[in-house]
Amino acid sequence: MSDEDELEAIRKKKIEELQLQSQQQAAMEEQQKMIEAQRQAIMRKILTPQARERLGRLRIARPEIVQSIEDQLIALARSGRVVGQIDDADLRKLLSRLMPKKREIKIERR
């Protein structure tokens, strides 16, 4: 009988741990969603719709670069160095400076 009681206590403890873990995970996901919503709100303020669309297309191909660019733009906006909205042309200039240069690979057949 004591083995069954001990086993039941272990089961209850494990269930409580799993519930706590799922609650913590849900809270973290909610926090991430809030942070992402704040980021998007800031990006809507500082970018024109065309520039946001360009960044969205670029996110598909190079999400790490877009993340870096968004971080830099948000930092500039918070420091007050962004005057007005950044349009598509300005974003393209910024991207051309920040994107790594492509190496040209030339294959010669002999």
Order of alpha helices (4+ residues) and beta strands (2+ residues): alpha-alpha-alpha-alpha
